[in-house]
């Protein structure tokens, strides 16, 4: 490595450390202000919780394994909904992009279904699929499908028209143009949809658990809320933040691993 390369690497490392330090300082400042407001009753602690208490609640529940079964239940339903919704959305988007006439025919119906509030559909899912894991998976799929479908179709439409014109002038067959030009161009939009869809899939599953009960994290949120345990609610929210952050990090790592293929 050259001297200039080593200096650039050190500079980037220092920038990352400085950014991380600033983020940690900001978080500590917010928590400190929050703790002060709760202790002095500037804002009622029963309403806003108290960081020292809900963090202790979180640590205690992690150590005694209280969250393990709930986390497993929510994660299982989320992953199942994510996989099923992703496969269905990608296949649908490929069909709509490959056959524009089909897309023009179905777009009004897709837009109408996408405009429906998913929370309002959960009671129907409970009636149709019962109170078990199936209705949670369906709730997650109903969100994941439309998020990824929208992003994938938009990515496919972002292909440079000059590239398509050049491909046609060279006599490339339509399937080759689609899979070698359209699909690679849509990859960034697809991964953006996957990351956002993953987060909203967790939201759909947790909301279903809050309404239908069971053993997931949403059920814990509902229980602590019904018993007016604000600190318990915030402790579970920490678990949810960690879960969604970990899943998003996995998606980012997977996207980087496919970077060479796209190139």
C-alpha positions in Angstrom: 0.0 0.0 0.0 1.3 3.5 -0.9 1.8 6.2 1.7 -1.1 8.1 0.2 -3.3 5.1 0.5 -2.3 4.5 4.1 -3.1 8.1 5.0 -6.5 7.9 3.3 -7.3 4.8 5.2 -6.3 6.4 8.5 -8.3 9.5 7.7 -11.4 7.4 7.0 -10.9 5.4 10.2 -10.6 8.7 12.2 -13.8 10.0 10.5 -15.7 6.8 11.4 -14.5 7.0 15.0 -15.5 10.7 15.2 -18.9 10.0 13.8 -19.5 7.1 16.1 -18.4 9.2 19.1 -20.7 12.0 18.2 -23.6 9.6 17.8 -22.9 8.0 21.2 -22.6 11.4 22.8 -26.0 12.5 21.3 -27.7 9.3 22.5 -26.3 9.8 26.0 -27.4 13.4 26.0 -30.9 12.5 25.0 -31.1 9.7 27.7 -29.6 12.1 30.3 -32.2 14.8 29.5 -34.9 12.1 29.5 -33.8 10.8 32.9 -33.7 14.3 34.4 -37.2 15.0 33.1 -38.5 11.8 34.7 -36.7 12.2 38.0 -37.8 15.8 38.5 -41.3 15.1 37.3 -41.1 17.8 34.7 -42.9 15.2 32.7 -44.7 12.4 34.5 -42.5 9.4 34.6 -45.6 7.2 34.5 -46.2 8.5 31.0 -42.6 8.8 29.6 -40.8 6.1 31.5 -37.4 6.4 33.0 -34.3 5.3 31.1 -32.5 4.0 34.2 -35.5 1.8 35.0 -36.4 0.5 31.5 -32.8 -0.2 30.7 -32.5 -2.2 33.9 -35.7 -4.0 33.0 -34.3 -4.8 29.6 -31.0 -6.1 31.0 -32.8 -8.2 33.6 -35.2 -9.7 31.1 -32.4 -10.6 28.7 -30.3 -12.2 31.5 -33.2 -14.4 32.8 -34.3 -15.3 29.2 -37.8 -13.7 29.5 -37.5 -12.3 25.9 -36.1 -15.4 24.3 -39.4 -17.2 23.4 -41.2 -14.0 22.4 -38.2 -12.9 20.2 -38.1 -16.4 18.6 -41.9 -16.3 17.9 -41.7 -12.8 16.3 -38.5 -13.6 14.3 -39.9 -16.8 12.9 -43.1 -15.1 11.7 -41.1 -12.2 10.3 -38.7 -14.3 8.4 -41.5 -16.4 6.9 -43.4 -13.4 5.9 -40.3 -11.7 4.5 -39.4 -14.7 2.3 -42.9 -15.4 1.0 -43.6 -11.7 0.4 -40.3 -11.2 -1.3 -40.6 -14.1 -3.7 -44.2 -13.2 -4.6 -43.3 -9.5 -5.1 -40.2 -10.2 -7.3 -42.1 -12.7 -9.5 -44.9 -10.3 -9.9 -42.6 -7.4 -10.6 -40.7 -9.4 -13.2 -44.0 -10.3 -14.9 -45.3 -6.8 -14.9 -42.0 -5.4 -16.2 -41.5 -8.1 -18.9 -45.1 -7.7 -20.1 -46.0 -4.0 -20.1 -49.6 -4.7 -21.3 -50.2 -6.9 -18.3 -48.8 -4.1 -16.1 -51.2 -1.5 -17.5 -54.1 -3.9 -17.0 -53.3 -4.7 -13.4 -51.9 -1.4 -12.1 -55.3 0.1 -11.0 -56.1 -3.0 -9.0 -52.6 -3.1 -7.5 -52.8 0.6 -6.5 -56.2 0.0 -5.0 -55.0 -2.9 -2.9 -51.9 -1.1 -1.9 -53.9 1.8 -0.6 -55.8 -0.3 1.9 -54.5 0.2 5.5 -53.0 -3.1 6.6 -54.0 -2.7 10.3 -57.7 -2.7 9.2 -57.1 -6.0 7.5 -55.7 -7.8 10.5 -59.2 -8.6 12.0 -60.1 -10.2 8.7 -56.8 -12.2 8.7 -57.7 -13.4 12.3 -61.1 -14.5 11.0 -59.6 -16.3 8.0 -56.5 -17.8 9.5 -57.2 -18.0 13.3 -55.1 -16.7 16.2 -51.9 -18.7 15.4 -48.8 -17.9 13.5 -50.5 -18.0 10.1 -52.3 -14.7 10.5 -49.1 -13.0 11.6 -47.3 -14.3 8.6 -50.1 -13.2 6.3 -50.1 -9.7 7.9 -46.4 -9.4 7.3 -46.7 -10.7 3.7 -49.4 -8.1 3.0 -47.0 -5.3 3.8 -43.8 -6.9 2.4 -45.3 -7.7 -1.0 -46.5 -4.3 -1.9 -43.4 -2.4 -0.6 -41.0 -4.6 -2.7 -43.3 -4.7 -5.7 -43.4 -0.9 -5.9 -39.6 -0.5 -5.5 -38.8 -3.3 -8.0 -41.2 -2.0 -10.7 -39.9 1.6 -10.2 -36.3 0.2 -10.5 -37.1 -1.6 -13.7 -38.6 1.5 -15.2 -35.4 3.5 -14.4 -33.4 1.8 -17.2 -31.6 4.2 -19.5 -33.6 4.3 -22.7 -30.4 4.6 -24.7 -29.2 1.3 -23.3 -32.4 -0.4 -24.5 -32.2 1.3 -27.9 -28.6 0.1 -28.2 -29.5 -3.4 -27.2 -32.3 -3.5 -29.8 -30.1 -2.1 -32.5 -27.6 -4.9 -31.8 -30.3 -7.4 -32.2 -30.2 -8.8 -28.7 -33.2 -11.1 -27.9 -35.7 -9.7 -25.5 -35.1 -12.2 -22.6 -31.4 -11.3 -22.7 -32.1 -7.6 -22.6 -34.4 -8.1 -19.7 -32.1 -10.2 -17.6 -28.8 -8.5 -18.5 -29.9 -4.9 -18.6 -33.3 -4.4 -16.8 -32.8 -6.6 -13.9 -29.2 -5.4 -12.9 -30.4 -1.8 -13.2 -33.2 -2.6 -10.8 -31.0 -4.2 -8.2 -30.4 -1.1 -6.1 -34.1 -0.4 -6.0 -34.8 -4.0 -5.1 -32.5 -3.9 -2.1 -33.9 -0.6 -1.0 -37.3 -2.3 -1.1 -36.0 -5.3 0.8 -34.5 -3.2 3.6 -37.7 -1.1 4.0 -39.9 -4.1 3.6 -38.1 -6.0 6.3 -38.7 -3.1 8.7 -42.4 -2.9 7.8 -42.8 -6.7 8.0 -41.7 -6.6 11.6 -44.2 -3.8 12.1 -47.0 -5.9 10.5 -46.1 -9.0 12.6 -45.9 -7.1 15.9 -49.2 -5.3 15.2 -50.9 -8.6 14.5 -49.5 -9.9 17.8 -50.8 -6.9 19.7 -54.3 -7.5 18.3 -54.4 -11.3 18.3 -52.2 -12.1 21.3 -49.9 -15.1 21.3 -46.3 -15.3 22.6 -44.5 -12.6 20.5 -42.9 -9.3 21.3 -46.1 -7.5 20.2 -48.0 -9.5 22.9 -45.5 -8.2 25.5 -46.0 -4.6 24.3 -49.8 -5.1 24.6 -49.5 -6.6 28.1 -47.2 -3.9 29.5 -49.4 -1.2 28.0 -52.6 -2.7 29.5 -50.9 -2.9 32.9 -49.7 0.7 32.6 -46.0 -0.4 32.8 -44.4 2.2 30.6 -40.9 1.0 31.4 -41.8 -2.5 30.3 -43.0 -1.1 27.0 -39.8 0.8 26.4 -37.8 -2.3 27.4 -39.5 -4.3 24.7 -39.1 -1.5 22.2 -35.3 -1.8 22.8 -35.5 -5.4 21.7 -37.5 -4.4 18.6 -35.0 -1.7 17.7 -32.1 -4.2 18.0 -34.0 -6.8 16.0 -34.8 -4.4 13.1 -31.2 -3.0 13.1 -29.7 -6.5 13.0 -32.0 -7.5 10.1 -31.2 -4.3 8.2 -27.4 -4.9 8.8 -27.8 -8.4 7.3 -29.5 -7.0 4.3 -26.7 -4.5 3.8 -24.1 -7.2 4.1 -25.9 -9.3 1.5 -26.2 -6.4 -0.9 -22.4 -5.7 -0.6 -21.7 -9.4 -1.3 -23.7 -9.1 -4.6 -21.9 -5.9 -5.7 -19.4 -7.8 -7.9 -22.2 -9.6 -9.6 -23.9 -6.4 -10.5 -20.7 -4.9 -11.8 
